[in-house]
Amino acid sequence: MSKEKLRREALVYHAKPQPGKIKIVPTKPYATQRDLGLAYSPGVAEPCLEIHKDVENVYKYTAKGNLVAVITNGTAVLGLGDIGPEASKPVMEGKCLLFKIFADIDSIDIELDTKDIDKFIETVKIMAPTFGGINLEDIKAPEAFEIERRLKEELDIPVMHDDQHGTAIISAAALLNALEITKKKIEDVRIVISGAGAAAISCTRLYKAFGASGKNIVMIDSKGVIRSDRENLSVEKLEFASARKIDTLEEAMVDADVFVGLSVADVVNPAMLISMAKDPIVFAMANPDPEIAYDLAVSTRKDIIMATGRSDHPNQVNNVLGFPFIFRGALDVRATKINEEMKMAAVKALADLTREAVPEQVNIAYGETRLTFGRDYIIPKPFDPRLISSIPPAVAKAAMESGVAKMPILDWDKYKEELLQRSGNDNKVVRMLHERAKVHPKTIVFAEADHLDVLKAAQISFDEGIAVPILLGHRETILELKKEIEFDADLIIIDTHAEESNAARNDYATKFWKMRERDGMTLYGATSKMRDRNYFGAMMVLEGDADGMISGYSRAYSTVVRPIFEVIGKAPNVKKAATVNIITTERGPMFLADTAINIDPTAEELADITKMTASVAKTFGFNPVIAMLSYSNFGSSTHPHALKVRQAAKILHTNTPELVVDGDIQSDFALNLELLQSRFPFSKLAGKKVNTLIFPNLESANITYKLLKELNKSDSIGPIMMGLSKSVHILQLGASVNEMVNMTAVAVIDTQERDKRKKAKLNK
């Protein structure tokens, strides 16, 4: 994506449909006069009086315990430098967003218009009673050191400057694991630190806390090696001044075991890498471009362990692995501070988590066959669902053991379950979908590319590396629209009506005629149909000229599905094709089927639909827990509609006993754990969180998913076609750009899975 295009998209993203990235929503009922009387006057007086009696009650009656302030003065914003408080606000809002989606922490951004240390500290102290914790952000050094030190001393809530400690914690975990792999001891290794800012100072301090020897550390700033005989050193730099008589990075790198880069791009060259010791550990964390390019580094030294700050290479040192979960643990025990013990606990928890078996969900998200602890996996992935249940407990325990926890946790199993519940309320599935598609992008036909929104979806899919689009439609219209949206990628454009397409059209027509000559199809009829882009695009996929296809934006579903069925057809052993939609909800992703095809499936067909839906859930890394819905509960009605669902469940229990599925069951019982456990403890669903709903007919499924989507403004992925022989998916009429991008990712992943199965079959 060009810089200008990125600029425009970023500005639109932040401006529309409403400015900014966060908002405040009520957590209590407010529909009636009674509700309002409790929320405000006169009812609100009662919690005020209780807090006045005991200030700790503020955690019981207000949102303080889950509220973090993200505070800056805008003096060191990303790579932008001192841009001021207002200009820093988008970054701070982004930090608030990350707190929410990764750890379910509410946060408010506060931008202070002062560079005076005393004023900054006094202002934060005055506001502190509002918050459960303070995250300092993008404050320049050396002021950042003094501000954090004093606030930690003078406040009784957790305070952390993430720019310092976030990178330190993540990189320390990566370092411990890299040393484990290379069989080196931290007290013996020679470490070079490129950079002397807040992050570099904090990293080095934490490495020393884990045993690194000061005499083995060389720190380098813009003037060269920080030596003990250099004049006018700050207190922080003097702490890491070296007695070695060397001046340059090049000299420092000779025989070094570890390089940690927190400086600028391209300061390390291949000769420096070659001069390092055996099995060098290189963390080049300058962003967006590292101190040495990843590909250059790994081609220079085959024995290297390499980490960067980038997501497109292994071992990304990403602060999002740390700060949300550290604050989560600190808030949950009402810690009075974030101390060294808590930071070191987070390091150990991250390091240990990397050495455990990786869940299939993570392998799927990153397109890996099996991620395992080793040179290319020394730190967990940001989408690892175990982070929320691993890091906060470690931090909370350290707070308790070090005496800074005011509310100790007594039931750790219950606490971990609560943490897992917090992780289900965002759209991780969409992010995972895109990341997985990017691993092996495929060629996808966009059958309606002469529509602006479809072309926008194709553009995003291409720019994001999700797919390589093939554009079908009126050539001149597509070219005009491409120019309008500045989509300048050199892609295949096919106008199925144009003379230039005659050869392909005739070839496809002949093949289609041969396929269906005993179904009343004539060559003339086949040739005519190939002018229809849905027939033409489907033939491209069938013949291997494209990997997949999406269509349906501008035409009714029934109009589009017919050509797909005629050309592509069902997969072997599939009796009925069906569809499933994935809806993101507060309880996590929900799989709903059949949402688009089968009007009134039989019991046998419902069982088949259930098995296909379970397979889709597994493809996306979820263990399906399936409720077969009805208006009755386990035989409470003998009407044929209820009997059909019951019979389908019985078929599944007999033929696929490994599936966690049950029915007939009403939707409220299926989704309410306590209700289900108390009334139907015998059910296979009892004690389990249902994530897959099978509906008895099309109208109930279609109405439900659209209601959920519109009322909750939820993301919907689908309808995902199940049971076809190739990867072709049909959009809902008028699908949004985002929905089309998601479906493109689905088509790519569908193709990836088919390739995987084909390869496995050949290897047998």
N, C-alpha and C positions, 0 to 999 in steps of 0.2 A: 504494500500500500504506500502511495506517495505521501510525503510529508504534508502537502497541501490538503490531500484528501483526508488524511488522519486528522488534521486540524479542523476541517469542516465537520467531520463526523463527531469528534469530541465535543465541539461547541453545541451541536444539535442535541447530542446525548444529555448534556448538562442543562440545556434550556427547555427541552420539550419532554413530555407534555406539560410538566410544571418545573420551574427552576429548582436545581439542587438535587441531592440524592437521598435525603432522609426527611422523615416527618414524624410527628408525635400522634399517637392514636390512643383512645381511651381503653382502659383495661377492665372497667366496671360498667354495669348496666346504666343507661341514662335515658331510657325511653319514657319514664313516667315522672310525675311531680315528686313521688316518693323517692325515686332514684336520685333526683337532683337535690332533694332535701337532705339526703344522706351524703352525697358527694360534696355539697357545699353547706351553706347555712340552712338549718341550724345544726344538722348532724355532725358536720366536720369539727365542731367544738370538742367532741368527746375524745377523738384520737389526739387532738392538740393537748388536752389536759393530761392524758396518759403519758405523752412524751415529756410534758413539763415535769411530771413526777419522776420520771426515769428517762433520761435522754436516749438510752439504748433502745427504748420502744420506737424510736424513729425507724429502725430497721423492720419492725413488726407492722407498722401502719403506713409506711410510705415506700416509694420506689428506690430510696437511697441505696439499699443493699445490692442492687443490680445496675447501678448508674455510674458510668465513668465519664469524666471530663477529658476531652482531648484538647490540650492547651498548647498554644504556640505564640510567638511574636513575629513569625515569618522571616526570620533572619538567616535561615539555612534550609530553604525548601528544595528538596530533591536535588536536581542538578541545576536549579534555577537561581540559587543564591539568596541574597537579601531582597525579597520582592514585596515585603510589607505584609501586615496582618490581613487586609481584605483579599489580596491576591493569593494568600495561602489557604483561604477557606475551602476551595474545592478539594484540596489534598486532605484537609482535616475531616471534611464530610466523608471522603473515601475511607479514611481510617475508621470512622464510626460505622460505616457500612460493613467493613471487614469484622469489626467486633461483633456485630449482630449475626452475620451469616455463619461465622465459624464457631462462636461460643455463646450465642444468644444473650449477649450483653448489650444493654441499652447505653447509648453514649451521646453526648452533646459536644459539639465543637465550640471552642472559645478562642477567639483571636484577640490578643492584647496589643494595644498600640503603645508599646514602650520597649526601649532597649536598656532601660535602667534596671539593674539586677534587684535592687531593694524594692522598687515599685512593683516589679513583676512578682516577686515573692510575696509581698504584702497583699497584692490583689488576689493571688491564688489562695492565700490563707483566709482571707475574708469570705471567699466563695466556698471554701472546703466543706462546711457543714451540709451543703446540698448533695455532695457526692460520696459514693462508696470507695472511689479510687481516682487517681490522677495519672493520666498518660501524657507526659511531656513529649513534644514533637517538634522537630525541625527548628531547633534553637542552636545558634552557632556556638562553637567552642572559642575560648575557654569558659564563656559565661554559663554554658549548659552544665558544666561540672559543679559550679558554685550553686546554681539554682536548684539542681537536684539534691545536692548534699544538704542544703539548709532546709528544704521542704521535707525531706525524709526525717530530719532531726526535729522539726517543729510541728509536724502534723501527725495525727494518729490514724491515718488511713494509708493504704498502699500508694506509693508514688514510684513511677519508673519512667526514665527517659529511654524510649524504645530505640532511638537511633544508636544509642550506646549499647544497650544490653541485649536487644533483640538479636542483632547480628552476632554478638559475642556468644550467646547461648546456643544458637543454631550451629555456628561454625565450631564451637567447642565440642558439641556432640559429634559432628562430622570428623573432627580431629581425633577424638578418642577411638572412633571406629576405624579410621584410616591407619592409625598406629597399631591397632589390633591386627589388621590385615597384613601390615608390613612387619609385624613382630618387633616393633621398636618401642622403647620406653620413653614416656614424655619427659622424664627428668634428664634423659641423655640427648635428645634431639636438638639440633641447631635450627632456630626459627628466625626467619627474616620477615619483618612486618613493613610493608610498603604503605606509608600513610601514617599520619600522627594526629588525626582528628579524633572526635569523640568516640566513634566506633572502634577505631584502631586501639585507642587507650583502653577501652573497656574489654575488648577481645584479649589483649595482652594480659591484663590483670586477671581475667578469668582463667586463661591458660596457666598462669602462675599458681592460681588457687588449686588447680588440678595437678601441680607438680613440676611445671616447666621451670627450668633454672634461669634466673636473671642473667647469668654470665653467658648463657647460650642464645640470648635474644639480641637481635640487631634491629633497631627501628630506623626508618628512613623517611624524612620529610622532603619538601621541595628543595631544600639546600643540600641534601645528601644525608649521610649517616649521622645520626644524633649521637655525638661523642661527648664523653664526660668533660673534655677540655674545651667544649664550645661555650661561648659566652652568651648571656641573656636567654637562657633556656627557661621555659615556663616550668612550674612545679611538676606538671604532668609529664612533660618531656624529660625532665631531669630524672624522674623515676625510672626511665628506661634507657638512660644514656649508657652507651657502651664504652668499655675501656680499650676495645680493639683499635688498632691504628689503621683503620680503613676509612675510605671517604665515599665510595660509590656503591650503588646497587649491584653492579657487576662484580665488585670485589666481595660483597656480602654473600652473594649466591654461591660462591665456590664451596663445595662440600656441604651446603645447607641441606637439611632433611625436609624442611617445611617452608613454603612461601605463602604468606597471607597478604593478599592485595586488597587494599581499601583506599585506592588512590585514583589513578587515571588510566585510560586505555593505552595499550601497546608500549608499556615501559619495560616489558620483559621480552627478550628475543631468544631464538632457539639456542644460541651459544650459551646463554645464561642457564637455560634448562639443562644442557649437556654437562655443564660444570657442577651441577648439583649431585648429591650423594645418590646411592642406589635406592630405588623405589621412592622417588621424590613425591611429596604431597604438596599439591599446588592448588590453593584456593584463590582464584582470580575473580574478585567480587565487585570490581568497578562496574557500574551500570550506566548506560545500556551496553557498553562495549568493555570487555574485561581487559586486564593488564596484558594478557596474551590470548589470542583467539583459541578456542577449544580445539578445533581441527588441527591447527598448527602445533599445539602443545602435544596432543596425543600421537601425532605423526612423528614428532621429534623424539619423544621418549615413550617406548612401548611399555615401560614399567611404571609409568606415572599414575597417580590417583589424582583426578582433576575434579574440582568443583567450581561453579560459577554462580552468579546471581540470576542466570537466565533459565527460562523454562524449557528451551528447546535443546537442552543438553542434559545428560545425567547429573545427579548430585546438585540440585539447585538449592543454594542457601537462601531461603525465603523466610523473612521475618514472620510471615503469617503462621508459620509452624510454632511460634512462640508466644507472642504477646496476648492473643485472645485467650489462650489456655492458661497462661500464667495468671492473668487477672481473674479468670474464672475460678481457679483454685484459691486465690487470695480472698476474693469476695465471699466465697462460700464458707470460709471459716472466720470471716470478719477480721482478717489479718490487719495489724496496725502498721505494717510495712512489708515491702518485698526485700528480704535480706539476702545475703550471699548463700545461705543454706537453701533457700527456696529456688534461687537461680541454678545452683548446682544440682538440685533435685530435678529440675526441668531438663538440664543437660543429660543427666544419667537416664531419665525416662525416655528421652528422644533416642539416645544411643541404644538403649535396650530394645526399644520398639523396632528399630531397624533390623535387629538380629532375629526377631521372631518371624514365623511363617507369615507371608503376606496374604491377606484375604483375596479371594478371586475377584471381588468387586474392584480392587485396586489394580490387579493385573489387567482386567478388562478395560478400565478407564484409560490406562496408559498403553494399551495394545501390546502388552507383554505376555509371553507364554507363561513365564514364572519369574517374577522378581525375587532375587535372593541376595542376601548379604554378601557383598563383594565390592570390587573396585568401582563398579558402576552403580552401586546402591549402598551408600554410606549414611544416608539421611532419609527419613520418611518422605513420602510424597504429600503435597498439600491436601489432596483429596482423600487421604487415608481416613476412613471413618473411625479408626481406633484412637486417633489423637485426642478426641474429646473425652474419652474414658480412660486415657493413660496419663496425660500430662497434668490436668487439674488435680487428680488424687495425689500424685507425687508432690506437687507444690503444696497442697493442703496439709499433707502429713509433715512435710518439712517445717511448715509454719507452726504446727502444733508442737513438734519436737523441739523447735528453737524458741518456744515461749511467746510467739507473737500472735497466736490465734485466740480470739475472744469467744468463739463459738465452735468448739471442737466437733468433728463428725464422729458419730458413734457407730453407725451402720454403714460400712463401706460398700457392701453389695447394693444396698438401696441407693446410695449416693451415685454409684456408677450407672445404675439404671436410670436415675434422674438425668444424668449427663447425656446418656444416649437418647433420651426423649427430647432433649434440647436440640439435638443435631438434626431432627427430622423436619424442621420448619422452613427450609429454604429450597432453592432450585439447584441443588448440587447435581441432580441427575442431568440437567441440561448442560452444565459445564463438563461433566464427565462424558456426555455424549459427544460434544465437540472435540474434546481432547482425544478421545479414542479414534474418531474419524480422521483426525489430522495425522495419525501415525502412518496410515497407508491410504492416502486419498485415492479416489476412484473417479472414472469418467461418468458423469451423470447427465442424462438428457433432460433439459428443461423444455418441455413440449409447448409452452406458451410464452416464449421469451420475448415476444413483441408486446407484452404487457409490462408496464413500468415496474410494478411491484415484483413480478416474477424476475425481471432482469436485475432488480436491486438484490433479490435473494441470491441470484447467481453470482453477482458481484461480491457480496459478503462471503459466500461459500468459497469463492476463488481467493479473495484477499486473505481470508483466515486459514487457508490451506486445508479446507475440509474436502473440497472436490475440484475436479477439472470439468467445468460445464461444457456441454454441447448445446448450442442454442438453436431451437427450431422456431420458425416463424417467418414473417415477411422481412426479407433482408434489409430493405431500405428503412423500415420502421425500427428494426433492431439497431441499425447503425446510428440513426438519429437519436434514439433513446440512450445508447451507449455514450454518445457525445454529450448529451444533456447531463448525464450523471458522472461523466468523466471516467468511464469504464474503458480503459485503453488496452486491456489484455488481448492478446492475439489468440482468439478462440475460434473453433469451428462454428460457422453459421450455416444452417441448411434451410432453404426455402423449398418446401415440398412441392410447391406449384411451379417452381422455376425450371427453365429448360436445362439448366446445369445439373439438375437433380434427376434427369431422365434415366440415366444409366442405373443409378442406385434404386430408383423407384421401380423400374422394370425388373431388375434383379430380385428385389424384395417381393414384387407382385407375383413373379413366377414361383418363388419358393412358398409364398403364402397359399397360392392356388393349389400347389401340389399337396400341401398340408390339409386342405379342406375341400378337395375336389369331390369327395364323396359326401360332403355336407351341403351340396347345392351351390358351391362356389364356382364361378366361371373365371377365366383369365381376365376377361374384360372387367368383371366386378372386382377382382383382386387389384387390378391396375388402378381402378377408380378409388378404391379404399386407400391406396398408398399415398393419395394426395392429402388424406386426413393425417395430421401430424401424430395422433395417438397410435394409429396403425403403423405409421412409418417409424416412430420412435420405439415402439414395442418390438418391431422387426430388427432394429439396430441392436437392441439388447439381446434378442434371441440369437442373432447371428454373431454375437461377440464383438460388434463394432462399438459398443458402449457397455459399461458395467451395470448401469441402473438407470432408472427414469422416475421423474415425478411429473404429475399432470393433475388437472382438475380445478385449477384456480378460477377459470372463467366458464366452466360448464358444469351442469348437474352431474352428481356422482354416478348416477345410472347410465348417463351418456358415455362417460369415460370408461367405466368398468367393463362394458361389453367388448370393445376392441382388445382390452388387456386379456380378458378371458379367452377370446378367440385366438389371439396370437401366442400369448405366453402359456396359458393353461396351468392346470394344477400340478403340483409336485407329485412324484410317484407315491402311491399309498395314501394320498389325501383325498377324502371323499368330498369335503366342502371347504372352500376358502372362507376365511373370516377376518375380522379386524379387531384390533385392540388399541385403545387410547391410554396414554400415560398422563395422569393429572397430578400436578404438584399440589400438595396440601400441607397443612400444618403438622399432620402426623407423618409426613413423608410421601414419597411417590406412591400412587395408587394405579393399578392396572385394571382397566374396565373393558369387558368384551361381552358380546360382539356388538360393536357400535355402528356398523354401516352396511352389513350385507344380508345376513340370514334373518328373515322376518319372524318366523316361528319355528325354531329348530326343534327337532325331536330329542328325546333323551339321549340317544346314541350320538347325535350331532352335537349336543351340548357337552357331552363327555369329550368328544374330539376337540371342540373349541377350547375346552379347559386345558387339555394337554398341550395344545399349540400355544396358548397364552402363558402357561407355566414355562414353556421353552423360551419365550420372548423375555420373561422376567429374569430367567437365569442368564440369558445373553447379556442383559444389562447389569448383571452382578447382584441380583436380588434373589433370595430364597423365597419362592412363592408360598404364601399362606392364603389359601383360596376359600372364599365363601361363595356357595351357590345360592343366590338370592331368590326369595319368593315372598309371598305375603303370609306364609305359614311357617311354623317352627317344628321341624322334626315330627311330621305326621299330624299336626294339629288340624289339617284340612285334608279331605279325601277328594277334593276337586281335581279333575285331570290336569289343570295347570300346575298344581302343587305336586301331584304324583309324578309328573314329568321330571321335575327338578330332583325329587327324591330318587327316582330311578337312575338319573344321570350320576348322582353321587354314589349310588350303589355300584354302578358299572366301574367307576373310578376306584372305589375301595377294593374291588375284586381284581381289576386288571393292572392298576398302578398303585399298589398299597404304599409305595414310598412317598407319594404325593401327600402333602398336608392339605386336605380338602374335606369339606363337609357341607351338608345341606339336607333338606331345604331349611333355610334360615332367613329371618327378617333382617333388614339392613342394620337396625339399631342394635340388635343383639350381636351381630357380626362385628360391629365397630366399637362396642363398649365392653372392654375386658372384664370389668367387675360384674356387669349384668350377665354376660355369657357364663362366667365362672359360677355364679350363684344359682342360675336357673338350669344350665345345661352342662354340668361338670363332666359328663360322659363324652362330650363332643371332642373330636380331634382338634378343634380350634381353641378349646379351653386353655387359657393361660398364654395364648399366642396372639401376636399383633397381626391382624389380617391386612394384607397389602394388595390382594387381588380379588376382584368382584366379578362373578359370572352372572349375567342377567338372563332371565327366562325367555326374553324375546327382544327383537330389535327396538321396538318403541321405548321400552323401559330403559335400555342401555343408552340409546341415542339422546333421549330427553335428559337423562341423568347427567351425562358427561357435559352436555351443553349448558345445563343449569349450573353445575359446579364451575365451569369455565367462566361464565358470565357473571354470576353472583359473587364469586370470590376473586374474580380477576386472576384466575390461576393460569399458569402455563399449561397448555395441552399439547402433547406430542402425539400426532396421529391424524387419522386412523392409520395404524401400521398394518399393512396387508400381511396375512399369514396364509401359508399353504400354496403359494405360487411357485413355479419352477425357477423363476428369476426374480431379481430385485427390482420390482416396480411398485410404486406407492402412489395412491390417489389422494389428493388434497381435498379438504372441504371447500366448497364454493366460497370464494372471497377470502381465503386464508390470509393471515397477516404475513408480512415479510419475515418476522421472527419464526412463525410457524413453518414457513417454507424452508428456512435455513435449517431448522430442527429436523424436518422431514428429509432434507438432503443428507444430513448426518446419519439419519436412520438408514437411508438407501445405501450409503457408503458402508456402514457397519454390517448391514445385511449381506452385502457382497463380500466383505472381509470374512464373515462367518462361513459363507458358502465356499470360499477359497480354502478356508481352514479345514472344513469337512472333506473337501475333495482331496486335499493333500494328505490328510490322515488316512483316507481310503486307499490312496495309491501306495502309502508306506506300509500297509498291512501285508 
